[in-house]
């Protein structure tokens, strides 16, 4: 904290610049031997020859199967609610903003 009674953006900017400088210093001290496009960039698969690129691709549906299977009671209605039509999303945004405004109005009256 800056112990100032207000938010000081200049202090935050200076702290950010110092942080970036420290990161650049650490990064500049990295390995100089790395050469792109050589054997250093090949995939290491425990000494085995890696499969072709089209066989290496794992679809996200397969990766997250257990997660989606566990939460399918939640994701089923959620996926059906997403129509992909921007007008539907705007209606939901306006409805939620109106509901929030009503709740805040009721809370301020009590």
C-alpha positions as a LaTeX table, in Angstrom:
\begin{tabular}{lrrr}
\hline
Residue & $x$ (\AA) & $y$ (\AA) & $z$ (\AA) \\
\hline
Unk1 & 0.00 & 0.00 & 0.00 \\
Unk2 & 1.03 & 3.57 & $-0.54$ \\
Unk3 & $-0.52$ & 4.80 & 2.76 \\
Unk4 & $-2.06$ & 7.63 & 0.78 \\
Unk5 & $-5.68$ & 8.63 & 1.41 \\
Unk6 & $-6.46$ & 8.22 & $-2.29$ \\
Unk7 & $-5.62$ & 5.95 & $-5.19$ \\
Unk8 & $-2.51$ & 7.22 & $-6.92$ \\
Unk9 & $-2.29$ & 6.00 & $-10.53$ \\
Unk10 & 1.24 & 7.37 & $-10.99$ \\
Unk11 & 2.55 & 5.17 & $-8.17$ \\
Unk12 & 0.84 & 2.16 & $-9.79$ \\
Unk13 & 2.33 & 2.97 & $-13.21$ \\
Unk14 & 5.82 & 3.36 & $-11.73$ \\
Unk15 & 5.44 & 0.05 & $-9.86$ \\
Unk16 & 4.28 & $-1.62$ & $-13.09$ \\
Unk17 & 7.27 & $-0.25$ & $-15.04$ \\
Unk18 & 9.68 & $-1.45$ & $-12.33$ \\
Unk19 & 8.04 & $-4.89$ & $-12.39$ \\
Unk20 & 8.36 & $-5.08$ & $-16.19$ \\
Unk21 & 12.05 & $-4.08$ & $-15.92$ \\
Unk22 & 12.70 & $-6.85$ & $-13.38$ \\
Unk23 & 10.93 & $-9.40$ & $-15.58$ \\
Unk24 & 12.96 & $-8.31$ & $-18.62$ \\
Unk25 & 16.17 & $-8.61$ & $-16.56$ \\
Unk26 & 15.32 & $-12.18$ & $-15.51$ \\
Unk27 & 14.33 & $-13.10$ & $-19.07$ \\
Unk28 & 17.54 & $-11.71$ & $-20.57$ \\
Unk29 & 19.59 & $-14.02$ & $-18.32$ \\
Unk30 & 18.00 & $-17.14$ & $-19.91$ \\
Unk31 & 19.64 & $-19.83$ & $-22.05$ \\
Unk32 & 21.45 & $-18.42$ & $-25.10$ \\
Unk33 & 21.94 & $-21.87$ & $-26.69$ \\
Unk34 & 18.31 & $-22.23$ & $-27.85$ \\
Unk35 & 17.99 & $-22.41$ & $-31.64$ \\
Unk36 & 14.57 & $-22.48$ & $-33.22$ \\
Unk37 & 14.00 & $-24.96$ & $-36.05$ \\
Unk38 & 16.58 & $-27.51$ & $-34.79$ \\
Unk39 & 16.21 & $-30.78$ & $-32.87$ \\
Unk40 & 15.78 & $-28.66$ & $-29.73$ \\
Unk41 & 12.22 & $-27.84$ & $-30.81$ \\
Unk42 & 11.20 & $-31.46$ & $-31.53$ \\
Unk43 & 8.61 & $-33.11$ & $-29.33$ \\
Unk44 & 10.11 & $-35.41$ & $-26.70$ \\
Unk45 & 7.94 & $-38.44$ & $-26.03$ \\
Unk46 & 10.11 & $-40.62$ & $-23.76$ \\
Unk47 & 12.43 & $-41.54$ & $-26.61$ \\
Unk48 & 9.60 & $-42.73$ & $-28.86$ \\
Unk49 & 8.91 & $-41.28$ & $-32.28$ \\
Unk50 & 5.96 & $-38.87$ & $-31.93$ \\
Unk51 & 2.90 & $-39.63$ & $-34.07$ \\
Unk52 & 1.92 & $-37.50$ & $-37.04$ \\
Unk53 & 0.43 & $-34.09$ & $-36.32$ \\
Unk54 & $-3.15$ & $-35.11$ & $-37.19$ \\
Unk55 & $-2.91$ & $-38.02$ & $-34.73$ \\
Unk56 & $-1.50$ & $-35.87$ & $-31.91$ \\
Unk57 & $-4.53$ & $-33.60$ & $-31.74$ \\
Unk58 & $-6.74$ & $-34.40$ & $-28.74$ \\
Unk59 & $-10.16$ & $-32.82$ & $-28.92$ \\
Unk60 & $-11.26$ & $-30.85$ & $-25.87$ \\
Unk61 & $-14.38$ & $-32.98$ & $-25.68$ \\
Unk62 & $-12.16$ & $-35.96$ & $-24.83$ \\
Unk63 & $-9.95$ & $-34.06$ & $-22.40$ \\
Unk64 & $-12.81$ & $-32.68$ & $-20.31$ \\
Unk65 & $-15.15$ & $-35.69$ & $-20.60$ \\
Unk66 & $-15.18$ & $-36.45$ & $-16.86$ \\
Unk67 & $-15.74$ & $-32.83$ & $-15.95$ \\
Unk68 & $-18.70$ & $-32.45$ & $-18.33$ \\
Unk69 & $-20.10$ & $-35.86$ & $-17.40$ \\
Unk70 & $-20.09$ & $-34.91$ & $-13.72$ \\
Unk71 & $-21.76$ & $-31.55$ & $-14.32$ \\
Unk72 & $-24.11$ & $-32.54$ & $-17.17$ \\
Unk73 & $-27.19$ & $-31.65$ & $-15.11$ \\
Unk74 & $-25.88$ & $-28.07$ & $-15.08$ \\
Unk75 & $-24.44$ & $-27.93$ & $-18.59$ \\
Unk76 & $-27.47$ & $-29.44$ & $-20.36$ \\
Unk77 & $-29.83$ & $-26.49$ & $-19.69$ \\
Unk78 & $-26.96$ & $-24.01$ & $-20.00$ \\
Unk79 & $-26.00$ & $-25.21$ & $-23.49$ \\
Unk80 & $-29.66$ & $-25.17$ & $-24.61$ \\
Unk81 & $-29.99$ & $-21.56$ & $-23.39$ \\
Unk82 & $-27.13$ & $-20.42$ & $-25.65$ \\
Unk83 & $-28.73$ & $-19.84$ & $-29.03$ \\
Unk84 & $-25.89$ & $-17.86$ & $-30.58$ \\
Unk85 & $-28.24$ & $-14.99$ & $-31.45$ \\
Unk86 & $-26.94$ & $-11.67$ & $-30.13$ \\
Unk87 & $-30.46$ & $-10.35$ & $-29.52$ \\
Unk88 & $-31.07$ & $-13.09$ & $-26.96$ \\
Unk89 & $-27.91$ & $-12.14$ & $-25.07$ \\
Unk90 & $-28.88$ & $-8.45$ & $-25.06$ \\
Unk91 & $-32.33$ & $-9.33$ & $-23.70$ \\
Unk92 & $-30.71$ & $-11.38$ & $-20.90$ \\
Unk93 & $-28.35$ & $-8.47$ & $-20.13$ \\
Unk94 & $-31.21$ & $-5.95$ & $-19.95$ \\
Unk95 & $-33.36$ & $-8.32$ & $-17.86$ \\
Unk96 & $-30.56$ & $-8.95$ & $-15.36$ \\
Unk97 & $-29.76$ & $-5.22$ & $-15.16$ \\
Unk98 & $-33.44$ & $-4.47$ & $-14.50$ \\
Unk99 & $-33.65$ & $-7.21$ & $-11.86$ \\
Unk100 & $-30.52$ & $-5.88$ & $-10.17$ \\
Unk101 & $-31.94$ & $-2.35$ & $-10.21$ \\
Unk102 & $-35.22$ & $-3.55$ & $-8.64$ \\
Unk103 & $-33.36$ & $-5.48$ & $-5.91$ \\
Unk104 & $-31.19$ & $-2.45$ & $-5.15$ \\
Unk105 & $-34.25$ & $-0.19$ & $-5.05$ \\
Unk106 & $-36.05$ & $-2.51$ & $-2.64$ \\
Unk107 & $-32.94$ & $-2.81$ & $-0.49$ \\
Unk108 & $-32.55$ & 0.97 & $-0.30$ \\
Unk109 & $-36.19$ & 1.45 & 0.73 \\
Unk110 & $-35.93$ & $-0.92$ & 3.68 \\
\hline
\end{tabular}
